[in-house]
Structures are given as C-alpha cells and as structure tokens.
C-alpha cells in the first residue's frame, strides 16, 4: 500500500467523522493510541504491537487528511535526499545529533 | 512510496543508529517529534506542518523497524476489511464510539 492509498483508505472509512471532529479532538484520539502503542511496546505480544502500530498510523493519516498534508510528499521533501541533518544515507550525523 | 519502501528508506538511512538506540530511546525521539507536530498543528505554516508529519512518520517507521513490525501488514490486518469496530466503510459506528 502506498502512502496516498493509506490516506485514501482512512478518508473513505472515516472521512465524514474526521471532518466534523476537528484537529484538537483528533489529536486526543491519536495520543490515546500512542499511549496504547507504548503499552504494547513494553510488554505486548507481536500481534498486539502490530495492531497498535496500525492504529497510530491510521490516526496519523487522519490528522494529515484533516490538515491537508500529503504524507508521501512530506517524506519525499524531508527524507528523499538522505538524512536532513547530514545529507547522507546512511546518516553520518554524530550520535547525539538529531536524529 | 509504499509502506515497505518507507520502512526500507528509514532503515537504510538510520538502521545502524536505530538498532543500537533501542526501543526506549527511540520512543523518546518519537515523542519529541509528536510534540513538535502538536506545535505545528496549532500555529505552524503549511510547510512546517508537512515537515513535522514527515518526522513523526519517520520515527514511527523506525519504531516499527526495531520492533519487527511490517506497517503494510499491520494496516491490512486492522483496516483492510472496513472499520474494525463495525466492519463497514464508511464507518457506521456511533459517534462516541471508538471509530
């Protein structure tokens, strides 16, 4: 699945609800799922981790949809030409450097 | 770009650093970017929002990489057959329900 297909899938399934909820309400849902991902990463099964990653990614796609952001273009703009810090791939930034 | 291509791009660029940082350290980087996304969503320009979405998605891909999770399979498993709550697309869950 491509990133545009992901955004379209989430828009098709939840677009009507998403548009009326707004950014603030959607961000709270996103954060709830981030919390559940943290729980799964600490002591969840492989399946639990997988499903929580799906939820966080789905809510990130919703946030992007209602914010008018194209995730595919975003990744290309920031990471399409190597690390945004050092311009290389693999990244050659110092370990303490972001990222 | 497909989700496997996204995970491969991030692995190629940051895989060596990611493997040695571990889940806890990576989760803190992810959360820092989530905070920056919140700031951009509140009062950032379109470009700032785009770049912060890219960072959150990149760190989510890193977390998935070091956790052995395939984001493409995760989305298919959770959202590939309609809303996981009601089984329909568009979702027909009550508005207060977890969508």
N, CA and C atoms of all chains as a GROMACS GRO file, in nm:
protein
  594
    1UNK      N    1   0.084  -0.120   0.000
    1UNK     CA    2   0.000   0.000   0.000
    1UNK      C    3   0.088   0.125   0.000
    2UNK      N    4   0.051   0.220  -0.086
    2UNK     CA    5   0.127   0.345  -0.088
    2UNK      C    6   0.072   0.440   0.018
    3UNK      N    7   0.149   0.545   0.048
    3UNK     CA    8   0.102   0.643   0.145
    3UNK      C    9  -0.026   0.713   0.096
    4UNK      N   10  -0.036   0.752  -0.033
    4UNK     CA   11  -0.164   0.808  -0.078
    4UNK      C   12  -0.280   0.708  -0.066
    5UNK      N   13  -0.253   0.581  -0.091
    5UNK     CA   14  -0.358   0.480  -0.074
    5UNK      C   15  -0.399   0.468   0.072
    6UNK      N   16  -0.301   0.479   0.162
    6UNK     CA   17  -0.333   0.476   0.305
    6UNK      C   18  -0.424   0.593   0.341
    7UNK      N   19  -0.386   0.713   0.297
    7UNK     CA   20  -0.469   0.830   0.330
    7UNK      C   21  -0.609   0.818   0.268
    8UNK      N   22  -0.617   0.761   0.147
    8UNK     CA   23  -0.748   0.743   0.082
    8UNK      C   24  -0.832   0.640   0.157
    9UNK      N   25  -0.768   0.531   0.201
    9UNK     CA   26  -0.841   0.427   0.275
    9UNK      C   27  -0.901   0.484   0.404
   10UNK      N   28  -0.821   0.561   0.475
   10UNK     CA   29  -0.869   0.619   0.601
   10UNK      C   30  -0.974   0.726   0.573
   11UNK      N   31  -0.956   0.801   0.464
   11UNK     CA   32  -1.055   0.904   0.430
   11UNK      C   33  -1.188   0.840   0.394
   12UNK      N   34  -1.181   0.730   0.318
   12UNK     CA   35  -1.303   0.662   0.276
   12UNK      C   36  -1.378   0.604   0.397
   13UNK      N   37  -1.299   0.549   0.491
   13UNK     CA   38  -1.362   0.482   0.605
   13UNK      C   39  -1.411   0.582   0.709
   14UNK      N   40  -1.332   0.688   0.733
   14UNK     CA   41  -1.362   0.778   0.846
   14UNK      C   42  -1.375   0.924   0.809
   15UNK      N   43  -1.368   0.957   0.680
   15UNK     CA   44  -1.363   1.096   0.640
   15UNK      C   45  -1.476   1.182   0.694
   16UNK      N   46  -1.598   1.127   0.692
   16UNK     CA   47  -1.712   1.207   0.736
   16UNK      C   48  -1.700   1.240   0.885
   17UNK      N   49  -1.666   1.141   0.966
   17UNK     CA   50  -1.647   1.166   1.110
   17UNK      C   51  -1.529   1.258   1.135
   18UNK      N   52  -1.420   1.235   1.062
   18UNK     CA   53  -1.297   1.310   1.085
   18UNK      C   54  -1.318   1.459   1.060
   19UNK      N   55  -1.391   1.491   0.952
   19UNK     CA   56  -1.406   1.632   0.915
   19UNK      C   57  -1.480   1.710   1.024
   20UNK      N   58  -1.574   1.642   1.091
   20UNK     CA   59  -1.654   1.714   1.190
   20UNK      C   60  -1.587   1.716   1.328
   21UNK      N   61  -1.488   1.630   1.352
   21UNK     CA   62  -1.425   1.622   1.484
   21UNK      C   63  -1.323   1.733   1.505
   22UNK      N   64  -1.252   1.768   1.398
   22UNK     CA   65  -1.154   1.875   1.409
   22UNK      C   66  -1.019   1.826   1.456
   23UNK      N   67  -0.921   1.917   1.450
   23UNK     CA   68  -0.783   1.880   1.481
   23UNK      C   69  -0.765   1.846   1.628
   24UNK      N   70  -0.821   1.927   1.718
   24UNK     CA   71  -0.797   1.903   1.862
   24UNK      C   72  -0.852   1.767   1.905
   25UNK      N   73  -0.976   1.737   1.868
   25UNK     CA   74  -1.035   1.609   1.907
   25UNK      C   75  -0.960   1.492   1.845
   26UNK      N   76  -0.919   1.510   1.722
   26UNK     CA   77  -0.846   1.403   1.653
   26UNK      C   78  -0.710   1.381   1.717
   27UNK      N   79  -0.647   1.490   1.759
   27UNK     CA   80  -0.516   1.475   1.823
   27UNK      C   81  -0.528   1.395   1.953
   28UNK      N   82  -0.637   1.415   2.027
   28UNK     CA   83  -0.655   1.336   2.150
   28UNK      C   84  -0.671   1.188   2.120
   29UNK      N   85  -0.747   1.154   2.016
   29UNK     CA   86  -0.758   1.014   1.976
   29UNK      C   87  -0.620   0.960   1.937
   30UNK      N   88  -0.546   1.038   1.860
   30UNK     CA   89  -0.411   0.997   1.819
   30UNK      C   90  -0.326   0.967   1.942
   31UNK      N   91  -0.331   1.058   2.041
   31UNK     CA   92  -0.247   1.040   2.159
   31UNK      C   93  -0.290   0.918   2.241
   32UNK      N   94  -0.420   0.891   2.245
   32UNK     CA   95  -0.465   0.770   2.314
   32UNK      C   96  -0.401   0.647   2.251
   33UNK      N   97  -0.396   0.646   2.119
   33UNK     CA   98  -0.335   0.531   2.050
   33UNK      C   99  -0.185   0.527   2.070
   34UNK      N  100  -0.121   0.643   2.078
   34UNK     CA  101   0.023   0.645   2.107
   34UNK      C  102   0.048   0.582   2.244
   35UNK      N  103  -0.039   0.613   2.341
   35UNK     CA  104  -0.025   0.552   2.474
   35UNK      C  105  -0.041   0.401   2.469
   36UNK      N  106  -0.137   0.355   2.390
   36UNK     CA  107  -0.157   0.210   2.377
   36UNK      C  108  -0.038   0.145   2.307
   37UNK      N  109   0.023   0.216   2.212
   37UNK     CA  110   0.144   0.164   2.147
   37UNK      C  111   0.258   0.150   2.249
   38UNK      N  112   0.271   0.250   2.337
   38UNK     CA  113   0.375   0.242   2.440
   38UNK      C  114   0.354   0.119   2.526
   39UNK      N  115   0.230   0.093   2.565
   39UNK     CA  116   0.200  -0.025   2.646
   39UNK      C  117   0.238  -0.153   2.571
   40UNK      N  118   0.200  -0.160   2.444
   40UNK     CA  119   0.231  -0.279   2.364
   40UNK      C  120   0.382  -0.296   2.347
   41UNK      N  121   0.455  -0.184   2.328
   41UNK     CA  122   0.600  -0.195   2.310
   41UNK      C  123   0.666  -0.246   2.438
   42UNK      N  124   0.611  -0.211   2.553
   42UNK     CA  125   0.671  -0.256   2.678
   42UNK      C  126   0.649  -0.404   2.702
   43UNK      N  127   0.526  -0.451   2.688
   43UNK     CA  128   0.501  -0.591   2.722
   43UNK      C  129   0.392  -0.657   2.639
   44UNK      N  130   0.371  -0.611   2.518
   44UNK     CA  131   0.268  -0.672   2.434
   44UNK      C  132   0.322  -0.784   2.348
   45UNK      N  133   0.230  -0.865   2.296
   45UNK     CA  134   0.269  -0.971   2.203
   45UNK      C  135   0.299  -0.909   2.067
   46UNK      N  136   0.355  -0.988   1.978
   46UNK     CA  137   0.382  -0.940   1.843
   46UNK      C  138   0.254  -0.891   1.777
   47UNK      N  139   0.145  -0.963   1.797
   47UNK     CA  140   0.018  -0.922   1.736
   47UNK      C  141  -0.033  -0.791   1.796
   48UNK      N  142  -0.021  -0.778   1.928
   48UNK     CA  143  -0.066  -0.653   1.992
   48UNK      C  144   0.015  -0.534   1.940
   49UNK      N  145   0.147  -0.552   1.930
   49UNK     CA  146   0.230  -0.444   1.876
   49UNK      C  147   0.184  -0.408   1.734
   50UNK      N  148   0.165  -0.509   1.652
   50UNK     CA  149   0.124  -0.484   1.513
   50UNK      C  150  -0.004  -0.402   1.507
   51UNK      N  151  -0.105  -0.440   1.586
   51UNK     CA  152  -0.234  -0.371   1.580
   51UNK      C  153  -0.222  -0.228   1.634
   52UNK      N  154  -0.137  -0.206   1.734
   52UNK     CA  155  -0.122  -0.069   1.787
   52UNK      C  156  -0.045   0.020   1.690
   53UNK      N  157   0.054  -0.037   1.621
   53UNK     CA  158   0.119   0.042   1.515
   53UNK      C  159   0.017   0.082   1.408
   54UNK      N  160  -0.073  -0.011   1.372
   54UNK     CA  161  -0.175   0.021   1.272
   54UNK      C  162  -0.262   0.136   1.319
   55UNK      N  163  -0.301   0.135   1.447
   55UNK     CA  164  -0.388   0.241   1.498
   55UNK      C  165  -0.318   0.376   1.499
   56UNK      N  166  -0.192   0.380   1.544
   56UNK     CA  167  -0.120   0.507   1.545
   56UNK      C  168  -0.104   0.560   1.403
   57UNK      N  169  -0.069   0.471   1.311
   57UNK     CA  170  -0.052   0.514   1.171
   57UNK      C  171  -0.185   0.561   1.112
   58UNK      N  172  -0.293   0.493   1.145
   58UNK     CA  173  -0.424   0.533   1.093
   58UNK      C  174  -0.464   0.671   1.145
   59UNK      N  175  -0.440   0.696   1.274
   59UNK     CA  176  -0.476   0.828   1.329
   59UNK      C  177  -0.382   0.936   1.278
   60UNK      N  178  -0.256   0.901   1.251
   60UNK     CA  179  -0.166   0.999   1.188
   60UNK      C  180  -0.216   1.033   1.047
   61UNK      N  181  -0.266   0.933   0.976
   61UNK     CA  182  -0.322   0.957   0.843
   61UNK      C  183  -0.447   1.046   0.852
   62UNK      N  184  -0.529   1.021   0.954
   62UNK     CA  185  -0.647   1.107   0.974
   62UNK      C  186  -0.604   1.251   1.000
   63UNK      N  187  -0.506   1.269   1.090
   63UNK     CA  188  -0.458   1.405   1.119
   63UNK      C  189  -0.406   1.472   0.992
   64UNK      N  190  -0.334   1.397   0.911
   64UNK     CA  191  -0.282   1.452   0.786
   64UNK      C  192  -0.397   1.487   0.692
   65UNK      N  193  -0.497   1.400   0.685
   65UNK     CA  194  -0.611   1.426   0.597
   65UNK      C  195  -0.681   1.556   0.634
   66UNK      N  196  -0.710   1.575   0.763
   66UNK     CA  197  -0.786   1.694   0.801
   66UNK      C  198  -0.697   1.818   0.803
   67UNK      N  199  -0.565   1.798   0.796
   67UNK     CA  200  -0.473   1.912   0.791
   67UNK      C  201  -0.430   1.944   0.648
   68UNK      N  202  -0.476   1.866   0.552
   68UNK     CA  203  -0.441   1.891   0.413
   68UNK      C  204  -0.296   1.860   0.379
   69UNK      N  205  -0.238   1.764   0.452
   69UNK     CA  206  -0.098   1.727   0.430
   69UNK      C  207  -0.090   1.595   0.354
   70UNK      N  208  -0.007   1.590   0.252
   70UNK     CA  209   0.019   1.470   0.173
   70UNK      C  210   0.143   1.402   0.231
   71UNK      N  211   0.124   1.287   0.296
   71UNK     CA  212   0.235   1.222   0.366
   71UNK      C  213   0.345   1.179   0.269
   72UNK      N  214   0.306   1.140   0.150
   72UNK     CA  215   0.405   1.098   0.050
   72UNK      C  216   0.497   1.216   0.013
   73UNK      N  217   0.438   1.328  -0.014
   73UNK     CA  218   0.518   1.447  -0.046
   73UNK      C  219   0.601   1.490   0.075
   74UNK      N  220   0.544   1.473   0.194
   74UNK     CA  221   0.615   1.513   0.316
   74UNK      C  222   0.743   1.432   0.334
   75UNK      N  223   0.733   1.300   0.317
   75UNK     CA  224   0.852   1.214   0.332
   75UNK      C  225   0.954   1.247   0.224
   76UNK      N  226   0.906   1.266   0.101
   76UNK     CA  227   0.998   1.299  -0.009
   76UNK      C  228   1.071   1.430   0.020
   77UNK      N  229   0.998   1.529   0.072
   77UNK     CA  230   1.058   1.660   0.098
   77UNK      C  231   1.161   1.653   0.209
   78UNK      N  232   1.134   1.573   0.314
   78UNK     CA  233   1.223   1.572   0.430
   78UNK      C  234   1.333   1.467   0.422
   79UNK      N  235   1.300   1.348   0.368
   79UNK     CA  236   1.394   1.236   0.372
   79UNK      C  237   1.431   1.181   0.234
   80UNK      N  238   1.384   1.244   0.128
   80UNK     CA  239   1.406   1.190  -0.006
   80UNK      C  240   1.547   1.204  -0.057
   81UNK      N  241   1.625   1.292   0.006
   81UNK     CA  242   1.762   1.316  -0.040
   81UNK      C  243   1.862   1.285   0.070
   82UNK      N  244   1.838   1.176   0.144
   82UNK     CA  245   1.927   1.140   0.254
   82UNK      C  246   1.885   1.206   0.383
   83UNK      N  247   1.966   1.186   0.486
   83UNK     CA  248   1.938   1.245   0.617
   83UNK      C  249   1.929   1.397   0.605
   84UNK      N  250   1.821   1.459   0.658
   84UNK     CA  251   1.811   1.605   0.651
   84UNK      C  252   1.918   1.676   0.733
   85UNK      N  253   1.984   1.603   0.823
   85UNK     CA  254   2.091   1.665   0.901
   85UNK      C  255   2.222   1.671   0.826
   86UNK      N  256   2.266   1.556   0.770
   86UNK     CA  257   2.398   1.548   0.708
   86UNK      C  258   2.392   1.531   0.556
   87UNK      N  259   2.272   1.505   0.503
   87UNK     CA  260   2.257   1.488   0.359
   87UNK      C  261   2.306   1.354   0.308
   88UNK      N  262   2.339   1.262   0.401
   88UNK     CA  263   2.392   1.132   0.359
   88UNK      C  264   2.298   1.019   0.395
   89UNK      N  265   2.316   0.906   0.324
   89UNK     CA  266   2.245   0.784   0.357
   89UNK      C  267   2.339   0.667   0.334
   90UNK      N  268   2.379   0.596   0.440
   90UNK     CA  269   2.335   0.609   0.578
   90UNK      C  270   2.377   0.742   0.641
   91UNK      N  271   2.296   0.785   0.737
   91UNK     CA  272   2.322   0.907   0.812
   91UNK      C  273   2.459   0.903   0.877
   92UNK      N  274   2.532   1.015   0.867
   92UNK     CA  275   2.665   1.025   0.928
   92UNK      C  276   2.669   1.132   1.036
   93UNK      N  277   2.552   1.174   1.083
   93UNK     CA  278   2.550   1.272   1.194
   93UNK      C  279   2.612   1.207   1.319
   94UNK      N  280   2.667   1.291   1.407
   94UNK     CA  281   2.714   1.240   1.535
   94UNK      C  282   2.598   1.176   1.610
   95UNK      N  283   2.629   1.079   1.696
   95UNK     CA  284   2.522   1.001   1.761
   95UNK      C  285   2.428   1.088   1.844
   96UNK      N  286   2.481   1.194   1.906
   96UNK     CA  287   2.397   1.278   1.990
   96UNK      C  288   2.315   1.375   1.909
   97UNK      N  289   2.349   1.387   1.782
   97UNK     CA  290   2.276   1.481   1.696
   97UNK      C  291   2.139   1.425   1.664
   98UNK      N  292   2.049   1.516   1.637
   98UNK     CA  293   1.918   1.480   1.587
   98UNK      C  294   1.934   1.436   1.442
   99UNK      N  295   1.891   1.322   1.399
   99UNK     CA  296   1.834   1.214   1.479
   99UNK      C  297   1.944   1.113   1.510
  100UNK      N  298   0.518   0.634  -0.271
  100UNK     CA  299   0.601   0.544  -0.190
  100UNK      C  300   0.512   0.447  -0.112
  101UNK      N  301   0.550   0.320  -0.112
  101UNK     CA  302   0.473   0.223  -0.035
  101UNK      C  303   0.523   0.220   0.110
  102UNK      N  304   0.444   0.161   0.197
  102UNK     CA  305   0.486   0.150   0.337
  102UNK      C  306   0.613   0.066   0.351
  103UNK      N  307   0.627  -0.047   0.278
  103UNK     CA  308   0.756  -0.119   0.285
  103UNK      C  309   0.873  -0.034   0.234
  104UNK      N  310   0.849   0.048   0.130
  104UNK     CA  311   0.955   0.136   0.081
  104UNK      C  312   0.991   0.242   0.186
  105UNK      N  313   0.890   0.291   0.257
  105UNK     CA  314   0.916   0.387   0.365
  105UNK      C  315   1.004   0.322   0.473
  106UNK      N  316   0.967   0.202   0.515
  106UNK     CA  317   1.046   0.135   0.619
  106UNK      C  318   1.188   0.107   0.570
  107UNK      N  319   1.202   0.072   0.441
  107UNK     CA  320   1.335   0.045   0.385
  107UNK      C  321   1.418   0.173   0.376
  108UNK      N  322   1.354   0.284   0.337
  108UNK     CA  323   1.425   0.411   0.329
  108UNK      C  324   1.480   0.451   0.466
  109UNK      N  325   1.396   0.439   0.567
  109UNK     CA  326   1.438   0.478   0.702
  109UNK      C  327   1.544   0.380   0.754
  110UNK      N  328   1.528   0.253   0.721
  110UNK     CA  329   1.628   0.153   0.765
  110UNK      C  330   1.762   0.182   0.700
  111UNK      N  331   1.759   0.214   0.573
  111UNK     CA  332   1.883   0.240   0.500
  111UNK      C  333   1.954   0.363   0.556
  112UNK      N  334   1.874   0.466   0.589
  112UNK     CA  335   1.933   0.592   0.634
  112UNK      C  336   1.977   0.585   0.780
  113UNK      N  337   1.896   0.520   0.864
  113UNK     CA  338   1.919   0.526   1.009
  113UNK      C  339   1.930   0.390   1.078
  114UNK      N  340   1.929   0.281   1.001
  114UNK     CA  341   1.923   0.148   1.061
  114UNK      C  342   2.032   0.121   1.162
  115UNK      N  343   2.155   0.163   1.129
  115UNK     CA  344   2.266   0.132   1.219
  115UNK      C  345   2.249   0.204   1.353
  116UNK      N  346   2.212   0.333   1.348
  116UNK     CA  347   2.188   0.407   1.473
  116UNK      C  348   2.067   0.352   1.549
  117UNK      N  349   1.962   0.321   1.472
  117UNK     CA  350   1.838   0.277   1.535
  117UNK      C  351   1.857   0.149   1.615
  118UNK      N  352   1.932   0.056   1.557
  118UNK     CA  353   1.948  -0.075   1.621
  118UNK      C  354   2.017  -0.062   1.756
  119UNK      N  355   2.110   0.034   1.767
  119UNK     CA  356   2.185   0.046   1.891
  119UNK      C  357   2.112   0.133   1.994
  120UNK      N  358   2.014   0.213   1.952
  120UNK     CA  359   1.946   0.304   2.044
  120UNK      C  360   1.843   0.232   2.130
  121UNK      N  361   1.775   0.134   2.070
  121UNK     CA  362   1.675   0.059   2.144
  121UNK      C  363   1.539   0.125   2.143
  122UNK      N  364   1.439   0.050   2.194
  122UNK     CA  365   1.301   0.096   2.188
  122UNK      C  366   1.277   0.218   2.276
  123UNK      N  367   1.330   0.216   2.399
  123UNK     CA  368   1.301   0.328   2.492
  123UNK      C  369   1.355   0.460   2.437
  124UNK      N  370   1.480   0.459   2.395
  124UNK     CA  371   1.539   0.582   2.344
  124UNK      C  372   1.470   0.630   2.218
  125UNK      N  373   1.433   0.536   2.133
  125UNK     CA  374   1.365   0.571   2.009
  125UNK      C  375   1.227   0.628   2.038
  126UNK      N  376   1.159   0.572   2.139
  126UNK     CA  377   1.026   0.623   2.173
  126UNK      C  378   1.034   0.768   2.220
  127UNK      N  379   1.140   0.802   2.292
  127UNK     CA  380   1.154   0.942   2.335
  127UNK      C  381   1.173   1.036   2.217
  128UNK      N  382   1.254   0.995   2.118
  128UNK     CA  383   1.268   1.076   1.996
  128UNK      C  384   1.133   1.090   1.926
  129UNK      N  385   1.062   0.978   1.917
  129UNK     CA  386   0.929   0.981   1.854
  129UNK      C  387   0.838   1.082   1.926
  130UNK      N  388   0.839   1.078   2.059
  130UNK     CA  389   0.750   1.169   2.134
  130UNK      C  390   0.791   1.315   2.118
  131UNK      N  391   0.922   1.339   2.108
  131UNK     CA  392   0.966   1.477   2.084
  131UNK      C  393   0.906   1.528   1.953
  132UNK      N  394   0.907   1.445   1.851
  132UNK     CA  395   0.850   1.485   1.722
  132UNK      C  396   0.699   1.499   1.729
  133UNK      N  397   0.634   1.415   1.809
  133UNK     CA  398   0.489   1.429   1.827
  133UNK      C  399   0.458   1.566   1.889
  134UNK      N  400   0.541   1.608   1.985
  134UNK     CA  401   0.522   1.739   2.045
  134UNK      C  402   0.542   1.851   1.943
  135UNK      N  403   0.641   1.834   1.858
  135UNK     CA  404   0.664   1.937   1.754
  135UNK      C  405   0.548   1.939   1.653
  136UNK      N  406   0.491   1.822   1.627
  136UNK     CA  407   0.374   1.818   1.538
  136UNK      C  408   0.257   1.893   1.602
  137UNK      N  409   0.237   1.874   1.734
  137UNK     CA  410   0.129   1.946   1.804
  137UNK      C  411   0.149   2.096   1.789
  138UNK      N  412   0.271   2.143   1.806
  138UNK     CA  413   0.301   2.286   1.791
  138UNK      C  414   0.267   2.333   1.649
  139UNK      N  415   0.310   2.256   1.550
  139UNK     CA  416   0.284   2.294   1.411
  139UNK      C  417   0.134   2.294   1.380
  140UNK      N  418   0.062   2.197   1.436
  140UNK     CA  419  -0.082   2.190   1.410
  140UNK      C  420  -0.154   2.310   1.470
  141UNK      N  421  -0.102   2.359   1.583
  141UNK     CA  422  -0.167   2.475   1.647
  141UNK      C  423  -0.143   2.604   1.569
  142UNK      N  424  -0.019   2.629   1.531
  142UNK     CA  425   0.006   2.760   1.468
  142UNK      C  426   0.119   2.757   1.365
  143UNK      N  427   0.143   2.643   1.304
  143UNK     CA  428   0.250   2.636   1.205
  143UNK      C  429   0.201   2.666   1.065
  144UNK      N  430   0.295   2.695   0.977
  144UNK     CA  431   0.264   2.714   0.836
  144UNK      C  432   0.237   2.577   0.773
  145UNK      N  433   0.186   2.580   0.651
  145UNK     CA  434   0.162   2.454   0.580
  145UNK      C  435   0.293   2.375   0.566
  146UNK      N  436   0.404   2.445   0.538
  146UNK     CA  437   0.531   2.376   0.523
  146UNK      C  438   0.578   2.316   0.656
  147UNK      N  439   0.561   2.390   0.765
  147UNK     CA  440   0.601   2.338   0.896
  147UNK      C  441   0.519   2.213   0.932
  148UNK      N  442   0.389   2.219   0.907
  148UNK     CA  443   0.307   2.100   0.934
  148UNK      C  444   0.357   1.982   0.852
  149UNK      N  445   0.382   2.004   0.724
  149UNK     CA  446   0.427   1.896   0.637
  149UNK      C  447   0.554   1.832   0.690
  150UNK      N  448   0.652   1.914   0.729
  150UNK     CA  449   0.780   1.859   0.775
  150UNK      C  450   0.764   1.787   0.908
  151UNK      N  451   0.677   1.834   0.995
  151UNK     CA  452   0.658   1.765   1.123
  151UNK      C  453   0.583   1.633   1.105
  152UNK      N  454   0.487   1.629   1.012
  152UNK     CA  455   0.424   1.499   0.980
  152UNK      C  456   0.530   1.401   0.930
  153UNK      N  457   0.622   1.448   0.846
  153UNK     CA  458   0.728   1.361   0.794
  153UNK      C  459   0.812   1.305   0.909
  154UNK      N  460   0.846   1.390   1.006
  154UNK     CA  461   0.929   1.344   1.116
  154UNK      C  462   0.857   1.241   1.203
  155UNK      N  463   0.729   1.266   1.234
  155UNK     CA  464   0.655   1.169   1.315
  155UNK      C  465   0.644   1.037   1.242
  156UNK      N  466   0.614   1.042   1.113
  156UNK     CA  467   0.601   0.919   1.035
  156UNK      C  468   0.735   0.847   1.025
  157UNK      N  469   0.845   0.922   1.010
  157UNK     CA  470   0.977   0.859   1.002
  157UNK      C  471   1.013   0.789   1.133
  158UNK      N  472   0.983   0.854   1.246
  158UNK     CA  473   1.014   0.791   1.374
  158UNK      C  474   0.921   0.674   1.404
  159UNK      N  475   0.799   0.680   1.354
  159UNK     CA  476   0.709   0.565   1.369
  159UNK      C  477   0.763   0.447   1.286
  160UNK      N  478   0.817   0.477   1.168
  160UNK     CA  479   0.878   0.372   1.085
  160UNK      C  480   1.001   0.313   1.155
  161UNK      N  481   1.080   0.400   1.218
  161UNK     CA  482   1.196   0.349   1.294
  161UNK      C  483   1.150   0.257   1.406
  162UNK      N  484   1.050   0.300   1.482
  162UNK     CA  485   0.998   0.216   1.591
  162UNK      C  486   0.949   0.081   1.538
  163UNK      N  487   0.880   0.084   1.424
  163UNK     CA  488   0.832  -0.040   1.363
  163UNK      C  489   0.951  -0.126   1.320
  164UNK      N  490   1.052  -0.063   1.260
  164UNK     CA  491   1.169  -0.139   1.215
  164UNK      C  492   1.236  -0.212   1.331
  165UNK      N  493   1.260  -0.142   1.441
  165UNK     CA  494   1.333  -0.208   1.550
  165UNK      C  495   1.242  -0.301   1.630
  166UNK      N  496   1.110  -0.292   1.607
  166UNK     CA  497   1.016  -0.383   1.674
  166UNK      C  498   0.978  -0.501   1.585
  167UNK      N  499   1.030  -0.504   1.463
  167UNK     CA  500   1.000  -0.616   1.374
  167UNK      C  501   0.857  -0.614   1.322
  168UNK      N  502   0.797  -0.495   1.313
  168UNK     CA  503   0.658  -0.484   1.266
  168UNK      C  504   0.656  -0.432   1.123
  169UNK      N  505   0.576  -0.497   1.039
  169UNK     CA  506   0.555  -0.458   0.899
  169UNK      C  507   0.429  -0.369   0.895
  170UNK      N  508   0.448  -0.240   0.870
  170UNK     CA  509   0.335  -0.146   0.876
  170UNK      C  510   0.230  -0.178   0.771
  171UNK      N  511   0.273  -0.227   0.655
  171UNK     CA  512   0.179  -0.261   0.549
  171UNK      C  513   0.086  -0.375   0.594
  172UNK      N  514   0.145  -0.479   0.652
  172UNK     CA  515   0.065  -0.591   0.701
  172UNK      C  516  -0.023  -0.546   0.818
  173UNK      N  517   0.029  -0.452   0.899
  173UNK     CA  518  -0.047  -0.405   1.015
  173UNK      C  519  -0.175  -0.334   0.970
  174UNK      N  520  -0.162  -0.244   0.872
  174UNK     CA  521  -0.279  -0.171   0.823
  174UNK      C  522  -0.378  -0.268   0.758
  175UNK      N  523  -0.326  -0.362   0.680
  175UNK     CA  524  -0.416  -0.460   0.614
  175UNK      C  525  -0.491  -0.542   0.718
  176UNK      N  526  -0.419  -0.582   0.825
  176UNK     CA  527  -0.483  -0.665   0.928
  176UNK      C  528  -0.590  -0.588   1.003
  177UNK      N  529  -0.565  -0.458   1.030
  177UNK     CA  530  -0.658  -0.383   1.116
  177UNK      C  531  -0.766  -0.311   1.036
  178UNK      N  532  -0.729  -0.256   0.920
  178UNK     CA  533  -0.824  -0.169   0.847
  178UNK      C  534  -0.854  -0.218   0.706
  179UNK      N  535  -0.803  -0.334   0.668
  179UNK     CA  536  -0.820  -0.381   0.531
  179UNK      C  537  -0.960  -0.429   0.496
  180UNK      N  538  -1.041  -0.454   0.599
  180UNK     CA  539  -1.178  -0.505   0.573
  180UNK      C  540  -1.281  -0.411   0.633
  181UNK      N  541  -1.257  -0.279   0.618
  181UNK     CA  542  -1.350  -0.182   0.674
  181UNK      C  543  -1.315  -0.146   0.817
  182UNK      N  544  -1.399  -0.066   0.879
  182UNK     CA  545  -1.376  -0.024   1.017
  182UNK      C  546  -1.368  -0.147   1.108
  183UNK      N  547  -1.265  -0.158   1.193
  183UNK     CA  548  -1.256  -0.273   1.282
  183UNK      C  549  -1.368  -0.275   1.386
  184UNK      N  550  -1.436  -0.162   1.406
  184UNK     CA  551  -1.547  -0.159   1.502
  184UNK      C  552  -1.676  -0.214   1.442
  185UNK      N  553  -1.714  -0.165   1.324
  185UNK     CA  554  -1.844  -0.201   1.266
  185UNK      C  555  -1.832  -0.287   1.141
  186UNK      N  556  -1.711  -0.300   1.090
  186UNK     CA  557  -1.691  -0.381   0.970
  186UNK      C  558  -1.734  -0.314   0.841
  187UNK      N  559  -1.769  -0.185   0.850
  187UNK     CA  560  -1.818  -0.114   0.731
  187UNK      C  561  -1.725  -0.003   0.687
  188UNK      N  562  -1.738   0.036   0.560
  188UNK     CA  563  -1.666   0.152   0.508
  188UNK      C  564  -1.758   0.224   0.410
  189UNK      N  565  -1.802   0.346   0.443
  189UNK     CA  566  -1.764   0.427   0.558
  189UNK      C  567  -1.809   0.366   0.691
  190UNK      N  568  -1.732   0.398   0.794
  190UNK     CA  569  -1.762   0.354   0.931
  190UNK      C  570  -1.902   0.398   0.971
  191UNK      N  571  -1.977   0.304   1.035
  191UNK     CA  572  -2.112   0.335   1.081
  191UNK      C  573  -2.122   0.325   1.232
  192UNK      N  574  -2.008   0.327   1.303
  192UNK     CA  575  -2.009   0.325   1.449
  192UNK      C  576  -2.075   0.454   1.499
  193UNK      N  577  -2.135   0.447   1.619
  193UNK     CA  578  -2.189   0.568   1.682
  193UNK      C  579  -2.075   0.669   1.699
  194UNK      N  580  -2.107   0.797   1.699
  194UNK     CA  581  -2.003   0.900   1.701
  194UNK      C  582  -1.914   0.892   1.825
  195UNK      N  583  -1.971   0.852   1.939
  195UNK     CA  584  -1.892   0.846   2.062
  195UNK      C  585  -1.808   0.719   2.068
  196UNK      N  586  -1.837   0.625   1.982
  196UNK     CA  587  -1.761   0.501   1.981
  196UNK      C  588  -1.621   0.525   1.930
  197UNK      N  589  -1.535   0.438   1.973
  197UNK     CA  590  -1.400   0.439   1.917
  197UNK      C  591  -1.412   0.407   1.769
  198UNK      N  592  -1.372   0.502   1.688
  198UNK     CA  593  -1.409   0.494   1.547
  198UNK      C  594  -1.333   0.384   1.475
   0.00000   0.00000   0.00000
